[in-house]
Amino acid sequence: MDPQGRQFVADGGHDGERRVALFVDGPNVLRDEFDVDLDDVREAGATAGQITALRLYLDEHATPGLIQAAEARGFEVVVTSGDVDVRLAIDVTQFAIEDRADVIAIASRDTDFKPAIETANAYGCRTFAIAPGEFGRSDALRNAATEEITIEERDDDGPTLVGYDE
């Protein structure tokens, strides 16, 4: 039950599959050092249920090619001239308060999202911390979230969407 007395059903209570809102912190995830592809992030989020919101947050330094490639992969791209973290955290909190998702998934290595995860937990959402590799894990996010997953380094030489290290 959430702080406003709403009750949630364990399976999501909607069409039998949990609604997952996936929020990706672009500047902290799409880096050469992690070798993470957006398809990998989406697959990690989909392990928690049906993705109903798929957002990639970028700053003004993102390349047009990165934005275009992300949109082609189905991501809603949110470009902000201010702090990406603030916009993402506000959106996570809004989704939780408005019951727009059963699972809030955040792909990041940034501990700034711990309060947003805690708020989503308080409103009855399951929370899912997605780390972009072993060296991109945040213990604070892992401990705050109800579940966590680490994206393994890619074994193939397939395409990646890196836009901040070039």
C-alpha positions in Angstrom: 0.0 0.0 0.0 1.3 3.4 -0.8 1.3 6.5 1.4 -2.0 7.6 0.0 -3.7 4.4 0.8 -3.8 2.9 -2.7 -3.5 -0.8 -2.9 -1.4 -2.6 -5.5 -1.7 -6.2 -6.8 1.5 -8.2 -6.9 1.3 -8.9 -10.6 0.8 -5.3 -11.6 -3.0 -5.6 -11.5 -3.5 -4.5 -15.1 -3.3 -7.0 -17.9 -1.3 -9.5 -15.9 2.1 -8.1 -16.9 3.9 -5.4 -14.9 4.2 -2.0 -16.6 7.8 -1.0 -16.7 9.0 2.6 -17.1 12.6 2.6 -18.1 14.7 5.7 -17.6 18.2 5.8 -19.0 20.8 8.3 -17.8 22.6 8.8 -21.1 25.7 10.7 -20.0 26.4 8.1 -17.3 25.6 5.0 -19.3 26.5 5.6 -22.9 30.3 5.8 -22.5 33.0 3.9 -24.3 34.3 2.5 -21.0 31.0 0.5 -20.5 30.4 -0.6 -24.1 26.7 -0.7 -23.5 24.1 -0.6 -26.3 20.6 0.8 -25.8 19.2 -2.5 -27.0 21.0 -4.2 -24.0 19.5 -1.7 -21.6 16.0 -2.2 -23.1 16.4 -6.0 -22.8 17.5 -5.6 -19.1 14.5 -3.5 -18.4 12.1 -6.0 -20.2 13.1 -8.7 -17.7 10.9 -6.9 -15.2 7.8 -6.8 -17.4 6.3 -5.0 -20.4 8.0 -1.7 -21.1 5.4 1.0 -21.4 7.7 4.0 -21.2 11.1 4.1 -22.7 13.1 7.3 -22.1 16.7 8.3 -22.7 17.9 11.5 -21.1 20.7 13.4 -22.8 22.3 16.8 -22.3 23.1 19.4 -24.9 26.4 17.7 -25.7 24.7 14.6 -27.3 25.5 14.1 -30.9 22.6 14.3 -33.5 23.5 10.8 -34.6 23.0 9.5 -31.0 19.6 11.2 -30.8 18.5 9.8 -34.2 19.7 6.3 -33.4 18.0 6.2 -30.1 14.7 7.4 -31.6 15.0 4.8 -34.3 15.2 2.2 -31.5 12.0 3.4 -30.0 13.3 5.6 -27.2 11.7 8.9 -26.3 14.7 11.2 -26.2 14.6 14.0 -23.6 17.4 16.6 -24.2 17.9 19.1 -21.5 20.2 22.1 -21.3 20.2 21.8 -17.5 21.1 18.8 -15.3 20.0 15.5 -16.8 19.8 14.0 -13.3 17.2 16.5 -12.0 14.9 16.0 -15.0 15.1 12.2 -14.8 14.5 12.2 -11.0 11.5 14.4 -11.4 10.0 12.2 -14.1 10.7 9.0 -12.0 8.9 10.6 -9.0 6.0 11.7 -11.2 5.5 8.3 -12.7 5.5 6.7 -9.2 3.1 9.3 -7.7 0.7 9.1 -10.6 0.7 5.3 -10.7 1.9 5.2 -14.3 4.1 2.2 -13.8 4.4 -0.9 -11.6 8.1 -1.0 -12.0 10.5 1.9 -12.2 13.8 0.9 -13.9 16.7 3.3 -13.9 19.8 2.7 -15.9 22.6 4.7 -14.3 25.7 4.6 -12.1 24.8 7.8 -10.4 23.9 7.8 -6.7 21.8 11.0 -7.1 18.9 8.8 -8.1 18.7 7.1 -4.7 16.0 9.5 -3.4 13.9 9.0 -6.5 14.1 5.2 -6.1 13.2 5.5 -2.4 10.1 7.6 -3.4 9.0 5.1 -6.0 9.4 2.3 -3.4 7.3 4.4 -0.9 4.5 4.6 -3.5 4.4 0.9 -4.0 6.5 0.6 -7.2 9.0 -2.1 -7.6 12.3 -0.5 -8.5 15.0 -1.9 -10.7 18.6 -0.5 -10.8 20.4 -1.3 -14.1 24.2 -0.9 -13.9 26.2 -0.4 -17.1 28.8 -3.0 -16.3 30.7 -4.2 -13.3 32.6 -0.9 -12.9 29.5 1.1 -13.4 27.6 -0.3 -10.4 26.5 2.0 -7.6 26.1 0.2 -4.3 23.7 3.0 -3.1 21.3 2.4 -6.1 21.6 -1.4 -5.7 20.7 -1.2 -2.0 17.8 1.2 -2.5 16.2 -0.7 -5.4 14.1 -3.8 -4.9 16.0 -5.5 -7.8 19.2 -4.9 -9.7 20.9 -6.2 -12.8 24.3 -5.5 -14.3 24.7 -5.4 -18.0 27.6 -7.7 -19.0 30.3 -6.5 -21.4 29.4 -7.3 -25.0 31.2 -10.4 -26.4 30.5 -9.4 -30.0 31.6 -6.5 -32.1 28.1 -5.4 -32.8 27.0 -1.8 -33.0 26.9 0.4 -30.0 25.5 3.8 -29.3 28.2 5.8 -27.6 27.8 9.5 -27.9 29.7 11.1 -25.1 33.3 10.0 -25.5 33.8 10.8 -29.2 
